[in-house]
Amino acid sequence: MEGVAAILAERGGLLGRPLCVLATTTSTSDEARIAAKNGAPHGATWIAEQQTAGRGRRGRVWFSPPGEGLALSVLVRVSCPPARLPALALLSGLAVRDAVTAAAPGAAVRIKWPNDVVVGGRKLAGVLVEAATLGPRVEAAVVGIGINVHTRSFPSEFAERATSVALLSPERPPDRGSLVGDVLSSLDRDLHVVLSRGLGPVRARLEAADALRGRRVRSDSGDEGIAGGIDDEGRLLIQRDDGSIARWSSSEVHLQPAS
Ligand code: BTN
């Protein structure tokens, strides 16, 4: 991983230290969860060149060819109600958006609620936040982030739906060390305020990044309407056709043709 330890030390934030870079593991989030039980500190971070059992939301497999992507997990020791974790996932998506925008200026990088980072409808990165402790409050959480960095050609099943930093910035090969440094410093800056107050303090950035706002969407359960933004707890606001407002706290979002 290109100079990432030096980049993180220079920036002086709390996330990314200590840093463990692995050639291979089942999942960087497994590493972080096990280490959390053994007392690893706030900010401890795992990066792997290859994951043999990388996972995404809803039990999906996260696939990233060795050396091409960025798979990292950060342990955050925070005390918050479990209902704050969706806000942490969205904040992490914003941090990825900032980092990718710095690497590929001009790319329209957006957040697709609840945990995707997309460009032109294609997925560039995903975030998986998991509580590392059980109880009425979360005392530690693992933020797992997967970014497609160097991949220029995706397997046919993903080809229509995926993109990478390299494809967004063909002239300027991405540097994974700088991406990690940018993601972690952005997350570090806003983490505590968002965990204590929700997404209000980053509202302007979130609105500017929202890929769904104004789009007609349908949930898994068949609820449907126009996406009207994201509330402070990270729920998607939906204006139904009958004028009522729904707040989705989790679902797959299916984009619908405008009616
Ligand atoms: C999603 O899109 O559903 C979330 C994908 C999250 C993938 C990352 S890669 C690093 C960390 N380790 C994992 O096993 N998953 C997350």
Residues whose N, C-alpha, C, O or C-beta is under 5 A from the ligand:
A	BS01	BTN	S27 T28 S29 A53 G54 R55 G56 R57 W62 L70 A71 L72 S73 N115 G126 V127 L128 G144 I145 G146
